[in-house]
Amino acid sequence: MIEKKQQIFNKLGLHARAAAKLSHLANMFSADIYLIFNEDKVNAKSLLGILTLAASVGNEIILQAAGADEKEAIQAIGDLFDRKFDEEI
Amino acid sequence: MIKSVIITHGSLGRELVQVAEKILEQKLDIEVIAFDWQGDGSAMIRQLEAFIARQAGHKVVIFTDMFGGSPSNVSTRFIGPNVEVISGINLPGLLKFFCCDEPNGAFRQMVKKVEQEAKNGINIISEYLGEKK
């Protein structure tokens, strides 16, 4: 199991479209993937679970993955956050 | 395979589907039927009958906007082993249905999950945040 601290850079935070992209990406990996924020832990493969975090720009969350492709999953998801979910130029 | 139709007063269903398509960035495979305020509902019934007839061999979920409303009432006659109606559908419920969140389980189980997610989507936010804190 590996973890990574990840800051949210996009202005709108983990809103609906970002959550959809994130869950879609997470579903491409076999590893169990979670987001942890303010003592809440949600399945990164669940769009609606991600929305319940109500995480905003500037917040720091923890990405957690466990499974055969955990490293690749954390890398890809971290990249998506770093790219601001491809929402901003 | 599970097929779906949304049947609502006016264009509510079409708008819900369009918003869900924007969020999920994909075209959704769902039939949209609008209850024409001016009519007597016969067009809506014909459309729904035709849709159900085309779904032989498939399970069908009918989403309606409000329990007790005309779209919901005309839908209940189709309830059976292969057809279920979920009334009061909202965006969280619709997203749950179309999300690849969870593997497709049994029909009944899937319908319950969508119902639960739609209900979970209604919150007095101050209370919800209070509970979280």
gemmi code that builds the backbone of each chain (N, CA, C; Angstrom):
import gemmi

chains = {
    "A": [
        ("MET", (0.852, -1.198, 0.000), (0.000, 0.000, 0.000), (0.886, 1.246, 0.000)),
        ("ILE", (0.563, 2.193, -0.863), (1.340, 3.432, -0.878), (0.406, 4.640, -0.760)),
        ("GLU", (0.983, 5.725, -0.256), (0.210, 6.957, -0.070), (0.989, 8.130, -0.639)),
        ("LYS", (0.248, 9.147, -1.031), (0.902, 10.364, -1.528), (0.057, 11.558, -1.130)),
        ("LYS", (0.718, 12.572, -0.592), (-0.007, 13.814, -0.318), (-0.185, 14.560, -1.627)),
        ("GLN", (-1.368, 15.083, -1.819), (-1.647, 15.745, -3.095), (-2.446, 17.019, -2.865)),
        ("GLN", (-1.932, 18.104, -3.386), (-2.658, 19.363, -3.276), (-3.624, 19.502, -4.456)),
        ("ILE", (-4.711, 20.223, -4.214), (-5.687, 20.478, -5.285), (-5.380, 21.850, -5.883)),
        ("PHE", (-5.098, 21.867, -7.166), (-4.673, 23.106, -7.813), (-5.756, 23.774, -8.657)),
        ("ASN", (-6.711, 22.993, -9.136), (-7.711, 23.607, -10.038), (-8.705, 24.445, -9.247)),
        ("LYS", (-9.148, 25.544, -9.855), (-9.956, 26.545, -9.155), (-11.240, 25.969, -8.568)),
        ("LEU", (-11.850, 25.034, -9.274), (-13.168, 24.536, -8.856), (-13.090, 23.356, -7.896)),
        ("GLY", (-11.872, 22.898, -7.608), (-11.727, 21.783, -6.684), (-12.311, 20.493, -7.228)),
        ("LEU", (-12.676, 19.581, -6.326), (-13.206, 18.283, -6.775), (-14.700, 18.390, -7.059)),
        ("HIS", (-15.018, 19.130, -8.102), (-16.413, 19.303, -8.508), (-16.822, 18.145, -9.418)),
        ("ALA", (-18.025, 18.234, -9.971), (-18.599, 17.077, -10.657), (-17.757, 16.571, -11.830)),
        ("ARG", (-17.365, 17.475, -12.729), (-16.639, 16.999, -13.915), (-15.247, 16.467, -13.544)),
        ("ALA", (-14.600, 17.146, -12.570), (-13.290, 16.665, -12.130), (-13.428, 15.291, -11.468)),
        ("ALA", (-14.476, 15.150, -10.670), (-14.702, 13.870, -9.988), (-14.988, 12.765, -11.006)),
        ("ALA", (-15.678, 13.123, -12.081), (-15.971, 12.133, -13.125), (-14.675, 11.680, -13.799)),
        ("LYS", (-13.797, 12.649, -14.095), (-12.518, 12.290, -14.713), (-11.684, 11.415, -13.774)),
        ("LEU", (-11.673, 11.805, -12.507), (-10.878, 11.082, -11.523), (-11.385, 9.648, -11.350)),
        ("SER", (-12.691, 9.486, -11.220), (-13.228, 8.134, -11.016), (-13.023, 7.282, -12.268)),
        ("HIS", (-13.160, 7.925, -13.426), (-12.945, 7.203, -14.686), (-11.509, 6.688, -14.758)),
        ("LEU", (-10.566, 7.548, -14.398), (-9.153, 7.159, -14.410), (-8.894, 6.056, -13.376)),
        ("ALA", (-9.425, 6.233, -12.181), (-9.193, 5.256, -11.111), (-9.708, 3.874, -11.492)),
        ("ASN", (-10.807, 3.866, -12.259), (-11.394, 2.587, -12.664), (-10.531, 1.833, -13.670)),
        ("MET", (-9.515, 2.496, -14.210), (-8.632, 1.812, -15.157), (-7.592, 0.950, -14.448)),
        ("PHE", (-7.516, 1.074, -13.135), (-6.523, 0.319, -12.371), (-7.205, -0.745, -11.519)),
        ("SER", (-6.484, -1.822, -11.318), (-7.060, -2.900, -10.505), (-6.895, -2.616, -9.023)),
        ("ALA", (-5.942, -1.775, -8.663), (-5.685, -1.478, -7.245), (-6.903, -0.831, -6.592)),
        ("ASP", (-7.041, -1.040, -5.290), (-8.028, -0.280, -4.517), (-7.445, 1.109, -4.295)),
        ("ILE", (-8.218, 2.119, -4.616), (-7.700, 3.486, -4.542), (-8.643, 4.341, -3.698)),
        ("TYR", (-8.070, 5.082, -2.764), (-8.896, 5.902, -1.876), (-8.372, 7.336, -1.833)),
        ("LEU", (-9.281, 8.248, -1.545), (-8.914, 9.635, -1.264), (-9.254, 9.883, 0.203)),
        ("ILE", (-8.325, 10.503, 0.913), (-8.562, 10.788, 2.329), (-8.466, 12.296, 2.534)),
        ("PHE", (-9.511, 12.836, 3.169), (-9.553, 14.279, 3.397), (-10.407, 14.541, 4.632)),
        ("ASN", (-9.856, 15.298, 5.580), (-10.611, 15.627, 6.797), (-11.213, 14.393, 7.470)),
        ("GLU", (-10.441, 13.381, 7.600), (-10.870, 12.140, 8.264), (-11.902, 11.343, 7.467)),
        ("ASP", (-12.234, 11.831, 6.277), (-13.129, 11.046, 5.425), (-12.285, 10.267, 4.423)),
        ("LYS", (-12.687, 9.036, 4.193), (-11.976, 8.201, 3.228), (-13.000, 7.678, 2.231)),
        ("VAL", (-12.787, 8.024, 0.955), (-13.760, 7.596, -0.059), (-13.070, 6.823, -1.171)),
        ("ASN", (-13.838, 5.989, -1.814), (-13.353, 5.198, -2.938), (-13.150, 6.114, -4.151)),
        ("ALA", (-11.942, 6.145, -4.664), (-11.648, 7.020, -5.802), (-12.333, 6.547, -7.083)),
        ("LYS", (-12.884, 5.342, -7.063), (-13.586, 4.833, -8.242), (-15.056, 5.221, -8.231)),
        ("SER", (-15.471, 5.943, -7.182), (-16.865, 6.363, -7.059), (-16.998, 7.872, -7.235)),
        ("LEU", (-17.590, 8.262, -8.340), (-17.788, 9.688, -8.628), (-18.515, 10.384, -7.472)),
        ("LEU", (-19.592, 9.770, -7.033), (-20.403, 10.413, -6.002), (-19.702, 10.391, -4.650)),
        ("GLY", (-18.893, 9.381, -4.419), (-18.100, 9.341, -3.195), (-17.116, 10.497, -3.157)),
        ("ILE", (-16.480, 10.747, -4.290), (-15.502, 11.846, -4.371), (-16.190, 13.179, -4.078)),
        ("LEU", (-17.391, 13.356, -4.618), (-18.105, 14.627, -4.418), (-18.393, 14.892, -2.937)),
        ("THR", (-18.600, 13.827, -2.166), (-18.939, 14.033, -0.750), (-17.774, 14.626, 0.043)),
        ("LEU", (-16.574, 14.595, -0.515), (-15.438, 15.199, 0.191), (-15.554, 16.726, 0.205)),
        ("ALA", (-16.212, 17.284, -0.800), (-16.336, 18.732, -0.943), (-14.965, 19.400, -0.788)),
        ("ALA", (-13.969, 18.858, -1.454), (-12.604, 19.375, -1.348), (-12.378, 20.488, -2.368)),
        ("SER", (-11.730, 21.563, -1.910), (-11.582, 22.767, -2.728), (-10.125, 23.040, -3.076)),
        ("VAL", (-9.969, 24.041, -3.923), (-8.622, 24.460, -4.312), (-7.804, 24.802, -3.059)),
        ("GLY", (-6.571, 24.370, -3.070), (-5.685, 24.647, -1.940), (-5.703, 23.555, -0.892)),
        ("ASN", (-6.763, 22.760, -0.863), (-6.820, 21.665, 0.116), (-5.778, 20.603, -0.234)),
        ("GLU", (-5.330, 19.916, 0.796), (-4.417, 18.802, 0.574), (-5.131, 17.508, 0.942)),
        ("ILE", (-5.097, 16.569, 0.034), (-5.708, 15.274, 0.315), (-4.618, 14.202, 0.284)),
        ("ILE", (-4.989, 13.024, 0.703), (-4.050, 11.900, 0.611), (-4.592, 10.891, -0.396)),
        ("LEU", (-3.758, 10.544, -1.363), (-4.094, 9.463, -2.296), (-3.530, 8.177, -1.712)),
        ("GLN", (-4.349, 7.161, -1.700), (-3.901, 5.876, -1.150), (-4.264, 4.773, -2.144)),
        ("ALA", (-3.325, 3.903, -2.420), (-3.611, 2.804, -3.349), (-2.976, 1.522, -2.851)),
        ("ALA", (-3.673, 0.437, -3.079), (-3.160, -0.874, -2.680), (-3.523, -1.890, -3.755)),
        ("GLY", (-2.515, -2.513, -4.321), (-2.779, -3.518, -5.351), (-1.616, -3.596, -6.322)),
        ("ALA", (-1.757, -4.463, -7.294), (-0.658, -4.752, -8.215), (-0.152, -3.508, -8.940)),
        ("ASP", (-1.071, -2.633, -9.349), (-0.663, -1.450, -10.111), (-0.782, -0.162, -9.286)),
        ("GLU", (-0.548, -0.284, -7.976), (-0.722, 0.871, -7.087), (0.193, 2.044, -7.450)),
        ("LYS", (1.408, 1.730, -7.849), (2.373, 2.787, -8.164), (1.910, 3.578, -9.393)),
        ("GLU", (1.521, 2.850, -10.427), (1.055, 3.493, -11.656), (-0.210, 4.312, -11.393)),
        ("ALA", (-1.069, 3.780, -10.551), (-2.326, 4.468, -10.238), (-2.058, 5.803, -9.549)),
        ("ILE", (-1.191, 5.773, -8.546), (-0.884, 7.009, -7.816), (-0.219, 8.024, -8.742)),
        ("GLN", (0.655, 7.520, -9.593), (1.344, 8.400, -10.544), (0.337, 9.072, -11.490)),
        ("ALA", (-0.539, 8.271, -12.076), (-1.502, 8.793, -13.054), (-2.491, 9.754, -12.407)),
        ("ILE", (-2.961, 9.407, -11.222), (-3.942, 10.263, -10.550), (-3.279, 11.551, -10.073)),
        ("GLY", (-2.055, 11.435, -9.561), (-1.308, 12.632, -9.160), (-1.116, 13.572, -10.337)),
        ("ASP", (-0.812, 12.985, -11.499), (-0.638, 13.791, -12.718), (-1.921, 14.544, -13.064)),
        ("LEU", (-3.048, 13.868, -12.922), (-4.335, 14.496, -13.244), (-4.578, 15.709, -12.337)),
        ("PHE", (-4.278, 15.557, -11.059), (-4.393, 16.700, -10.132), (-3.430, 17.813, -10.548)),
        ("ASP", (-2.193, 17.426, -10.850), (-1.168, 18.424, -11.205), (-1.534, 19.156, -12.495)),
        ("ARG", (-2.214, 18.463, -13.387), (-2.644, 19.090, -14.655), (-3.919, 19.897, -14.469)),
        ("LYS", (-4.355, 20.042, -13.223), (-5.586, 20.771, -12.891), (-6.772, 20.176, -13.638)),
        ("PHE", (-6.755, 18.882, -13.767), (-7.846, 18.153, -14.423), (-8.075, 18.630, -15.866)),
        ("ASP", (-7.021, 19.192, -16.443), (-7.077, 19.700, -17.829), (-8.159, 20.769, -18.005)),
        ("GLU", (-8.439, 21.473, -16.907), (-9.492, 22.490, -16.982), (-8.940, 23.882, -17.261)),
        ("GLU", (-7.677, 24.077, -16.872), (-7.120, 25.427, -16.992), (-5.853, 25.380, -17.810)),
        ("ILE", (-5.660, 26.406, -18.578), (-4.444, 26.460, -19.416), (-3.285, 26.986, -18.586)),
    ],
    "B": [
        ("MET", (-28.644, -6.915, -20.547), (-28.286, -5.489, -20.534), (-29.444, -4.670, -19.956)),
        ("ILE", (-29.080, -3.605, -19.251), (-30.114, -2.783, -18.626), (-30.328, -1.517, -19.464)),
        ("LYS", (-31.553, -1.327, -19.919), (-31.900, -0.149, -20.710), (-32.653, 0.830, -19.821)),
        ("SER", (-32.693, 2.075, -20.244), (-33.348, 3.067, -19.393), (-34.116, 4.096, -20.209)),
        ("VAL", (-35.115, 4.640, -19.559), (-35.911, 5.718, -20.143), (-36.233, 6.699, -19.018)),
        ("ILE", (-36.225, 7.968, -19.336), (-36.616, 8.976, -18.338), (-37.855, 9.677, -18.882)),
        ("ILE", (-38.863, 9.754, -18.045), (-40.139, 10.317, -18.488), (-40.591, 11.331, -17.436)),
        ("THR", (-40.757, 12.568, -17.869), (-40.969, 13.661, -16.907), (-41.977, 14.685, -17.431)),
        ("HIS", (-42.395, 15.554, -16.529), (-43.156, 16.726, -16.926), (-42.238, 17.630, -17.758)),
        ("GLY", (-42.714, 18.041, -18.904), (-41.954, 18.973, -19.742), (-40.564, 18.455, -20.063)),
        ("SER", (-39.610, 19.380, -20.167), (-38.263, 19.021, -20.626), (-37.297, 18.723, -19.486)),
        ("LEU", (-37.836, 18.508, -18.285), (-36.974, 18.232, -17.131), (-36.035, 17.054, -17.386)),
        ("GLY", (-36.571, 15.988, -17.949), (-35.764, 14.794, -18.196), (-34.638, 15.053, -19.174)),
        ("ARG", (-34.965, 15.789, -20.247), (-33.944, 16.080, -21.256), (-32.812, 16.910, -20.637)),
        ("GLU", (-33.187, 17.876, -19.811), (-32.175, 18.725, -19.169), (-31.286, 17.898, -18.236)),
        ("LEU", (-31.903, 17.026, -17.447), (-31.127, 16.178, -16.531), (-30.124, 15.327, -17.298)),
        ("VAL", (-30.591, 14.742, -18.392), (-29.718, 13.887, -19.190), (-28.585, 14.712, -19.802)),
        ("GLN", (-28.919, 15.903, -20.284), (-27.874, 16.737, -20.893), (-26.806, 17.129, -19.873)),
        ("VAL", (-27.231, 17.441, -18.651), (-26.260, 17.795, -17.613), (-25.395, 16.581, -17.265)),
        ("ALA", (-26.023, 15.429, -17.137), (-25.261, 14.209, -16.824), (-24.260, 13.902, -17.937)),
        ("GLU", (-24.669, 14.129, -19.183), (-23.762, 13.894, -20.312), (-22.575, 14.842, -20.264)),
        ("LYS", (-22.827, 16.085, -19.850), (-21.727, 17.061, -19.718), (-20.737, 16.599, -18.661)),
        ("ILE", (-21.286, 16.179, -17.521), (-20.415, 15.778, -16.404), (-19.602, 14.540, -16.774)),
        ("LEU", (-20.261, 13.573, -17.368), (-19.592, 12.304, -17.665), (-18.847, 12.347, -18.999)),
        ("GLU", (-19.047, 13.438, -19.735), (-18.387, 13.621, -21.026), (-18.616, 12.423, -21.941)),
        ("GLN", (-19.832, 11.970, -21.975), (-20.192, 10.905, -22.915), (-21.682, 10.967, -23.213)),
        ("LYS", (-22.031, 10.477, -24.381), (-23.437, 10.398, -24.774), (-24.059, 9.245, -23.993)),
        ("LEU", (-25.198, 9.492, -23.392), (-25.826, 8.454, -22.579), (-26.898, 7.729, -23.375)),
        ("ASP", (-26.925, 6.427, -23.177), (-27.909, 5.589, -23.858), (-29.186, 5.560, -23.022)),
        ("ILE", (-30.015, 6.576, -23.201), (-31.262, 6.658, -22.445), (-32.322, 7.334, -23.322)),
        ("GLU", (-33.509, 6.766, -23.310), (-34.631, 7.351, -24.051), (-35.229, 8.480, -23.198)),
        ("VAL", (-35.593, 9.568, -23.827), (-36.196, 10.681, -23.091), (-37.618, 10.901, -23.599)),
        ("ILE", (-38.556, 10.901, -22.671), (-39.951, 11.151, -23.044), (-40.471, 12.325, -22.206)),
        ("ALA", (-41.040, 13.310, -22.901), (-41.571, 14.485, -22.209), (-43.098, 14.428, -22.184)),
        ("PHE", (-43.652, 14.696, -21.020), (-45.112, 14.782, -20.901), (-45.539, 16.167, -21.374)),
        ("ASP", (-46.286, 16.169, -22.439), (-46.748, 17.423, -23.026), (-47.879, 18.003, -22.175)),
        ("TRP", (-47.645, 19.188, -21.633), (-48.615, 19.821, -20.730), (-49.970, 20.020, -21.396)),
        ("GLN", (-49.920, 20.250, -22.720), (-51.168, 20.563, -23.436), (-51.999, 19.302, -23.713)),
        ("GLY", (-51.338, 18.182, -23.807), (-52.021, 16.970, -24.250), (-52.694, 16.210, -23.113)),
        ("ASP", (-53.261, 15.050, -23.483), (-53.948, 14.217, -22.497), (-53.075, 13.062, -22.024)),
        ("GLY", (-51.825, 13.050, -22.448), (-50.898, 12.010, -22.004), (-50.841, 10.811, -22.930)),
        ("SER", (-51.721, 10.776, -23.941), (-51.754, 9.579, -24.795), (-50.469, 9.442, -25.614)),
        ("ALA", (-49.873, 10.556, -26.015), (-48.624, 10.486, -26.788), (-47.513, 9.904, -25.916)),
        ("MET", (-47.493, 10.346, -24.661), (-46.482, 9.861, -23.710), (-46.625, 8.344, -23.511)),
        ("ILE", (-47.868, 7.902, -23.367), (-48.115, 6.474, -23.145), (-47.686, 5.658, -24.365)),
        ("ARG", (-48.025, 6.166, -25.555), (-47.652, 5.459, -26.788), (-46.127, 5.338, -26.912)),
        ("GLN", (-45.431, 6.450, -26.596), (-43.969, 6.442, -26.684), (-43.373, 5.426, -25.711)),
        ("LEU", (-43.924, 5.408, -24.505), (-43.396, 4.505, -23.486), (-43.674, 3.050, -23.868)),
        ("GLU", (-44.875, 2.791, -24.360), (-45.221, 1.429, -24.799), (-44.283, 0.974, -25.912)),
        ("ALA", (-44.032, 1.871, -26.853), (-43.167, 1.523, -27.985), (-41.750, 1.243, -27.505)),
        ("PHE", (-41.281, 2.059, -26.558), (-39.922, 1.861, -26.035), (-39.812, 0.509, -25.332)),
        ("ILE", (-40.760, 0.227, -24.455), (-40.732, -1.038, -23.706), (-40.791, -2.219, -24.682)),
        ("ALA", (-41.616, -2.097, -25.707), (-41.767, -3.195, -26.676), (-40.453, -3.475, -27.405)),
        ("ARG", (-39.653, -2.437, -27.597), (-38.368, -2.611, -28.307), (-37.293, -3.251, -27.430)),
        ("GLN", (-37.549, -3.374, -26.125), (-36.493, -3.823, -25.202), (-36.603, -5.300, -24.851)),
        ("ALA", (-37.195, -6.087, -25.719), (-37.351, -7.522, -25.422), (-35.996, -8.135, -25.087)),
        ("GLY", (-35.957, -8.876, -24.016), (-34.702, -9.532, -23.613), (-33.832, -8.680, -22.722)),
        ("HIS", (-34.240, -7.439, -22.510), (-33.453, -6.550, -21.654), (-34.235, -6.193, -20.389)),
        ("LYS", (-33.493, -5.830, -19.384), (-34.110, -5.232, -18.200), (-34.281, -3.744, -18.500)),
        ("VAL", (-35.292, -3.139, -17.900), (-35.549, -1.717, -18.155), (-35.784, -0.975, -16.846)),
        ("VAL", (-35.133, 0.173, -16.707), (-35.429, 1.074, -15.602), (-36.126, 2.296, -16.180)),
        ("ILE", (-37.284, 2.624, -15.616), (-37.999, 3.841, -16.003), (-37.776, 4.871, -14.896)),
        ("PHE", (-37.161, 5.974, -15.241), (-36.979, 7.062, -14.278), (-38.115, 8.060, -14.463)),
        ("THR", (-38.726, 8.477, -13.369), (-39.774, 9.497, -13.458), (-39.435, 10.632, -12.491)),
        ("ASP", (-40.094, 11.770, -12.686), (-39.698, 12.939, -11.888), (-40.388, 13.027, -10.524)),
        ("MET", (-41.611, 12.505, -10.417), (-42.315, 12.680, -9.137), (-43.335, 11.568, -8.926)),
        ("PHE", (-43.234, 10.928, -7.798), (-44.187, 9.877, -7.455), (-45.600, 10.471, -7.424)),
        ("GLY", (-46.525, 9.840, -8.113), (-47.900, 10.338, -8.122), (-48.213, 11.236, -9.294)),
        ("GLY", (-47.176, 11.723, -9.974), (-47.393, 12.551, -11.152), (-47.776, 11.668, -12.350)),
        ("SER", (-48.284, 12.302, -13.407), (-48.724, 11.527, -14.571), (-47.632, 10.633, -15.159)),
        ("PRO", (-46.408, 11.155, -15.367), (-45.377, 10.285, -15.941), (-45.135, 9.044, -15.076)),
        ("SER", (-45.184, 9.251, -13.764), (-44.965, 8.134, -12.849), (-46.148, 7.168, -12.883)),
        ("ASN", (-47.337, 7.738, -12.887), (-48.534, 6.890, -12.866), (-48.672, 6.022, -14.110)),
        ("VAL", (-48.332, 6.586, -15.274), (-48.449, 5.761, -16.485), (-47.341, 4.709, -16.529)),
        ("SER", (-46.253, 4.956, -15.825), (-45.127, 4.011, -15.842), (-45.387, 2.774, -14.995)),
        ("THR", (-46.182, 2.941, -13.933), (-46.336, 1.838, -12.979), (-46.970, 0.609, -13.616)),
        ("ARG", (-47.736, 0.803, -14.667), (-48.399, -0.352, -15.301), (-47.396, -1.305, -15.944)),
        ("PHE", (-46.166, -0.814, -16.167), (-45.160, -1.654, -16.830), (-44.288, -2.428, -15.838)),
        ("ILE", (-44.458, -2.170, -14.546), (-43.608, -2.823, -13.547), (-43.759, -4.341, -13.628)),
        ("GLY", (-42.616, -5.010, -13.620), (-42.618, -6.468, -13.696), (-41.226, -6.981, -13.401)),
        ("PRO", (-40.990, -8.273, -13.620), (-39.673, -8.851, -13.313), (-38.534, -8.147, -14.057)),
        ("ASN", (-38.853, -7.617, -15.244), (-37.797, -6.986, -16.060), (-37.892, -5.465, -16.108)),
        ("VAL", (-38.882, -4.917, -15.456), (-39.068, -3.459, -15.514), (-39.287, -2.909, -14.108)),
        ("GLU", (-38.492, -1.887, -13.775), (-38.654, -1.230, -12.479), (-38.764, 0.272, -12.716)),
        ("VAL", (-39.502, 0.940, -11.847), (-39.670, 2.392, -11.955), (-39.012, 3.054, -10.743)),
        ("ILE", (-38.209, 4.068, -10.979), (-37.639, 4.872, -9.884), (-38.189, 6.282, -10.039)),
        ("SER", (-38.969, 6.716, -9.052), (-39.561, 8.059, -9.129), (-38.655, 9.079, -8.441)),
        ("GLY", (-38.889, 10.332, -8.758), (-38.135, 11.415, -8.106), (-36.657, 11.399, -8.442)),
        ("ILE", (-36.347, 10.967, -9.645), (-34.917, 10.853, -9.995), (-34.260, 12.237, -9.978)),
        ("ASN", (-33.026, 12.248, -9.561), (-32.249, 13.496, -9.544), (-30.870, 13.221, -10.150)),
        ("LEU", (-30.043, 14.250, -10.151), (-28.743, 14.108, -10.806), (-27.864, 13.031, -10.159)),
        ("PRO", (-27.751, 13.004, -8.818), (-26.925, 11.942, -8.221), (-27.408, 10.533, -8.596)),
        ("GLY", (-28.713, 10.343, -8.623), (-29.244, 9.031, -8.969), (-28.930, 8.655, -10.404)),
        ("LEU", (-29.089, 9.617, -11.284), (-28.817, 9.372, -12.704), (-27.326, 9.088, -12.932)),
        ("LEU", (-26.490, 9.861, -12.253), (-25.044, 9.640, -12.386), (-24.667, 8.259, -11.870)),
        ("LYS", (-25.286, 7.859, -10.767), (-24.994, 6.537, -10.211), (-25.324, 5.448, -11.225)),
        ("PHE", (-26.452, 5.613, -11.892), (-26.883, 4.607, -12.868), (-25.869, 4.475, -14.011)),
        ("PHE", (-25.342, 5.614, -14.442), (-24.476, 5.581, -15.617), (-22.992, 5.495, -15.302)),
        ("CYS", (-22.653, 5.648, -14.027), (-21.241, 5.600, -13.653), (-20.715, 4.185, -13.722)),
        ("CYS", (-19.467, 4.093, -14.034), (-18.850, 2.763, -14.014), (-18.337, 2.481, -12.612)),
        ("ASP", (-18.972, 3.115, -11.607), (-18.499, 2.981, -10.232), (-18.388, 1.535, -9.781)),
        ("GLU", (-19.404, 0.780, -10.086), (-19.450, -0.571, -9.537), (-19.866, -1.543, -10.623)),
        ("PRO", (-19.398, -2.746, -10.533), (-19.777, -3.722, -11.554), (-21.285, -3.947, -11.543)),
        ("ASN", (-21.813, -4.213, -12.707), (-23.255, -4.456, -12.776), (-23.625, -5.702, -12.000)),
        ("GLY", (-24.354, -5.488, -10.932), (-24.787, -6.634, -10.148), (-26.153, -7.067, -10.620)),
        ("ALA", (-26.892, -7.686, -9.756), (-28.237, -8.104, -10.095), (-29.089, -6.863, -10.333)),
        ("PHE", (-30.119, -7.024, -11.146), (-30.980, -5.902, -11.529), (-31.534, -5.203, -10.293)),
        ("ARG", (-32.102, -5.995, -9.408), (-32.741, -5.463, -8.201), (-31.734, -4.680, -7.342)),
        ("GLN", (-30.551, -5.250, -7.231), (-29.486, -4.639, -6.424), (-29.089, -3.287, -7.018)),
        ("MET", (-28.971, -3.250, -8.342), (-28.582, -2.020, -9.022), (-29.648, -0.936, -8.814)),
        ("VAL", (-30.915, -1.338, -8.940), (-32.009, -0.381, -8.773), (-32.001, 0.191, -7.348)),
        ("LYS", (-31.729, -0.654, -6.376), (-31.689, -0.191, -4.981), (-30.546, 0.806, -4.774)),
        ("LYS", (-29.427, 0.523, -5.409), (-28.269, 1.417, -5.256), (-28.567, 2.796, -5.836)),
        ("VAL", (-29.226, 2.802, -6.974), (-29.564, 4.090, -7.599), (-30.542, 4.850, -6.710)),
        ("GLU", (-31.531, 4.144, -6.181), (-32.497, 4.789, -5.282), (-31.783, 5.395, -4.082)),
        ("GLN", (-30.869, 4.614, -3.490), (-30.160, 5.074, -2.291), (-29.300, 6.297, -2.595)),
        ("GLU", (-28.624, 6.258, -3.743), (-27.734, 7.370, -4.088), (-28.534, 8.641, -4.337)),
        ("ALA", (-29.704, 8.491, -4.971), (-30.564, 9.654, -5.208), (-31.004, 10.242, -3.864)),
        ("LYS", (-31.358, 9.386, -2.920), (-31.763, 9.862, -1.594), (-30.587, 10.500, -0.853)),
        ("ASN", (-29.428, 9.888, -0.976), (-28.233, 10.430, -0.316), (-27.876, 11.822, -0.836)),
        ("GLY", (-28.334, 12.104, -2.058), (-27.991, 13.384, -2.669), (-28.795, 14.549, -2.128)),
        ("ILE", (-29.771, 14.256, -1.279), (-30.584, 15.337, -0.704), (-30.143, 15.572, 0.736)),
        ("ASN", (-29.625, 16.742, 0.973), (-29.088, 17.053, 2.305), (-29.362, 18.494, 2.677)),
        ("ILE", (-29.617, 18.749, 3.952), (-29.478, 20.104, 4.476), (-27.988, 20.226, 4.770)),
        ("ILE", (-27.326, 21.048, 3.980), (-25.866, 20.979, 3.983), (-25.266, 21.347, 5.335)),
        ("SER", (-25.906, 22.303, 6.035), (-25.350, 22.670, 7.356), (-25.376, 21.461, 8.295)),
        ("GLU", (-26.435, 20.682, 8.211), (-26.520, 19.491, 9.065), (-25.517, 18.436, 8.627)),
        ("TYR", (-25.397, 18.310, 7.289), (-24.449, 17.317, 6.771), (-23.022, 17.655, 7.218)),
        ("LEU", (-22.679, 18.942, 7.080), (-21.322, 19.341, 7.484), (-21.168, 19.229, 8.992)),
        ("GLY", (-22.236, 19.519, 9.711), (-22.191, 19.390, 11.172), (-21.901, 17.962, 11.582)),
        ("GLU", (-22.526, 17.040, 10.889), (-22.308, 15.623, 11.201), (-20.871, 15.215, 10.895)),
        ("LYS", (-20.342, 15.808, 9.828), (-18.973, 15.446, 9.438), (-17.954, 15.991, 10.416)),
        ("LYS", (-18.282, 17.163, 11.016), (-17.279, 17.805, 11.877), (-17.174, 17.163, 13.220)),
    ],
}
model = gemmi.Model(1)
for chain_id, residues in chains.items():
    chain = gemmi.Chain(chain_id)
    for i, (resn, *xyz) in enumerate(residues, 1):
        res = gemmi.Residue()
        res.name, res.seqid = resn, gemmi.SeqId(i, " ")
        for name, pos in zip(("N", "CA", "C"), xyz):
            atom = gemmi.Atom()
            atom.name, atom.element = name, gemmi.Element(name[0])
            atom.pos, atom.b_iso = gemmi.Position(*pos), 0.0
            res.add_atom(atom)
        chain.add_residue(res)
    model.add_chain(chain)
structure = gemmi.Structure()
structure.add_model(model)
structure.setup_entities()
